[in-house]
Amino acid sequence: MSKTAKLKSDLEDMESLVEIFQILKDVASNHFYNTAKRKQRFVEFAESFVGFFRMVSLAEATSPLVHPSSENVGLLAITSEGGFMAEMTAKILNATMAEAKKHRKHDFMVIGYKGAEKMQLRTEKELTIFRDVEEKGLFKIALEVKKHIISEVEKGNMGRVFAVYPKAITANFIKPVTIKLLPSEELVTKQTSVKDAIEKVIVESEQDDIIHYLADVWLACRLYEMLEDCIIAGFAAQAMQLESSLDSLKKDQKGLVTAFRKSKKGDIDKSLREVFTAKTIMSGGKR
């Protein structure tokens, strides 16, 4: 095979790769925007949920879900089991370890087996691992984590609980975010600030029972939301990685186009020289 023919074959292969990577990038971008759009339902739920429980004074409850009974802090690292997330997983674990340094006593919980494997290299502590996210589904994992956290807090094994998860601010910018899960300032603090401004409401259930129900539903919702944020970040990471690879492929494609044109021009020049030489020889022979 001539050099030009080989370059043409390589160029056709490169054009096919560019087309495939472009399609994959577009798919990842569409998944990112569609999944991010669905998150609006969490905002609407949170507003309704907080508004309802503001009607009841929860600050007087004695539940450990409101008033921690342990100095031990629970740290939950939410990582992805999918591809393209190695760099972000490292950032999540770094943020988790940084949070751990702020607390004298702490325990680690990790969602995602890849993150757990890397976390195990950073600490000698025993990890609580939640794996098989894709197989079980986000909702089931959220319920498993919620059940474990509430159980540990009520037993007094944990007091405050923090979660670290990836959040895609835009399609091109992902960062690790640390939030406090328990005690939930989003509910209790806001509720306390307005409790004197509302009318008295008849409460037929025990305060701690209300707190338990509140924390149960709220934690499940927040965990599911963070898991979806992790999925959204995964799509954003895929789109960024594919875009980077696409730019590299297009640069190689331009190089192949230039090399192919140069080789093709060289073949034409060579053919012209051969024709000219042959014509010259034939003209000399006739003389």
N, C-alpha and C positions, 0 to 999 in steps of 0.2 A: 504494500500500500504506500502510495506517495505521501510526502509530507503534507501536501495540500488536502488530500483526501482524508488523512487522519485528523487534521485540524478541523475539517468540515464535520466529521463524525463527532469529535469532541464538542464542537460548538452546538450541534443539534442536541447532544446529551445535556449540555449546560442549559440550553433553552428550556428543555423539559423539566430540569430541576428547578429552575427559576419559577416556572409556571406552577409547579407543585407547592413550593415553599410559599408563593404568593397566596395560593388557595388556603393553605394551612394557617397562614397569618390572618387572613380575612375571617376564617372560621373562629379562631381564638379571639379576635377583636369583637366579633358579633356575640360570642358567648359572654365576654366581659360586660358589654353594654346591656345585654338582655338580663343577665343575672343581677347586675347592679341596679337596674330599674325595678326588679322585683322587691328589692329591699325596702321600698317605700312603705310596704305593709307593716314593717316593724315599727316605723315611726308612728303610724296611725295607732297601732296597738299600744305602744308605750304611753302615748298621750291619754288614751282612754283608761288604761290600766292604772296609771299613777293618779289620774283624776278621781277614780272610784275610791281608792284607798286613802286619799286625802281626807275623806269624810270621817275617818276613824282615827282616834289618837293612838298611835303605835309606840310613841316614845316611852310610855310607862310600862311596856312589856318587859318581862325578865328573860325572854328567850335568848340563848347564846347566839342565835342568828342575828340579833340586834345588838346585844351587849356581849362581846367575846369573853369567854371564860378561860381561854388559854393564850399564852404568849407565843405559842408555836404558829408560824405563818405557813399557809398553803400556797404554793406557787405552781400555777398551771401553764405549761407551755403548749400552745396550739400550733402544730406543724402539719405540713402536707405530706401525704404518702405518694403524691404524683411526681411527675418529672419537672424539670426546669426550675425547681425550688431549692436547690442545694445552697445557693448563696443566701437566700432569704431565711432558710432554716438556721443557718449559722448565725444570722443577725438576731433571730428570735431567741436562740439559746444564749447568745451574749447578753441580750437584754434581761433574760431570766436570771442569769448568774449575777448581773449587776444589781438586780432587785434583791437577790438573796443576800448580798453583802450588807444590805441595809438592816437586816434582821438577824438577831442572835440565834434564834431557833427557827428552822424552816424544813418543810418537806416538799419534794418535787412530784408533780404529776405531769405526764406528757401524753398528748394526743398525737398519734402517728408513730409507727415503728421506726421509720428512718430517723426522725428526730430523737427518739428514745435511744437508739444505738449511739448517736453522736453525743447525747447528754451523758450517757453512761461513762464515756471517756473523760468527762469533765468533773465528775463527782463520785465519791465512794458511797454516797447514800443510796439506799434502795429506792427505786422509782416505782410509782404506780403508773402503769402504762395502759392506754386505751388504743387498741389497734384495729385493723380491718375496717377503716372508716368507709371505704367505697363499698365493701360487701354489706356492711350493716346499715349504711345510710346515715345521713347527718342527724336525723331526729332521734334514732335509737342511741347513737353515741352521746348526743346531748343529754338524754335521759339517764344513761349510765353514769356520766360524769356528775350530773346534778345529784343523783342518788348517793354517790360516794361522798361528795362534798358535804351535803347536809348531814349524812350519817357521822362523818368525822367531826364536824362542828358540834353536833348535839352530844357526842360522846366526850367532848372536851379535848380531843386530839389536835384540833386546829382552832384558831381564833379568827384572825383575818385571812382572807383569801384573795390573791391577786392572779390575774390572767394576762398572759403576753401572747399576742396574735398578730398576724400580718394584715395590714390594711392598705388597699390600693387607693391612694388619694386621687390619682389620675391613672390613665392607661399606661403612663410612662414613669410613674413614681409610686413605689411601694415602701412602706416603712413599718417597723415593729411598734405596736402600741401596748402600753401597760395600763390596765384598769383594775379598780378594786371591785371584786364581786360581792364580798361580804365583809362587814355589814354593808348593806346597800345604801349608800348615801343618796343615790338617785331617788330612792323611795322614802326612807325614813327622815332624812334631813329636810327634804322639800316638804314632806307632810307635816313635820314639826313646825316649820316656819309659818304655816297657814292654819294650824289647828284652832287658833283663837279667833280666826276671822270667819269661821263657818258655824252653822247652827248645830246644836246638839243632835246626834244621831243615836238611835237605840241600837245597841250592840248586843246581840243575843248569844254570841260565841265568846269563848275565853280569848283574851288578847293574844296569848301565845299560840293558840290554835289558828288565829287569823294570820299571825306572823308566819307560821309554818306553811300555811297555804300560799301566802303571798310569796315567800321565798321560793317555794317549790315551783310555782308557775313562772315567776320572774327569772329565776336561774335557768330554767329550761329554755325560755325565750332568748335570754342573753347569750347562752351558750350556742344555741342554734344560729343566732345572728352572727356570732364570731366565727363559727364554722363556715357559714356562707361567705363571710369576708375572706376566709382562707381560700375558699374555692375561687372567689373573684380575683384574689391576688395571684392564684395559680394561672388563671386565664391571662391576666396582665403580664405575668412573667413569661408565659409561652409566647405571647404576641411580641414582647420585647426581644426575646431570644431569637425568634423566627425573623423578626425585622433585621436584627444584627446579622444573622446568617444570610438573609436575602441581600443585604447591602454588599456583603462579602462576595456572594455568588455573582451579583451584577458587575462588580469590579472585575472578577475573573472573566466574566462573559465579555466585557469590553476588551480585555487583553486578548482573548481568543479571536474576537472579531478583527482586531488590528493585526494579529499574527496571520490569520487566514487571508485577509486582504493583501498583506505583504507577500505571503507565499504564493497567492494566486497571481499577483502582479509579476513575481519572479518567474513563475511558470510561463506566463505570456511573453515576458522579455526573452526567456530562454528559447521559446518556440520561434519567436521572430528572428533571433540570432541564428538559429539552426536553418530556418528558411532562407535567410539572407546568405549564409555560408554556402548552403546547397546551390542556390541560384548562381552565386559567384563561381563555384567550382564548375557548374554546368556551362556557364558562359565562357570560362577559360578553356574548357575542353573543346568547345565548338571552334574556337580560334585555332 
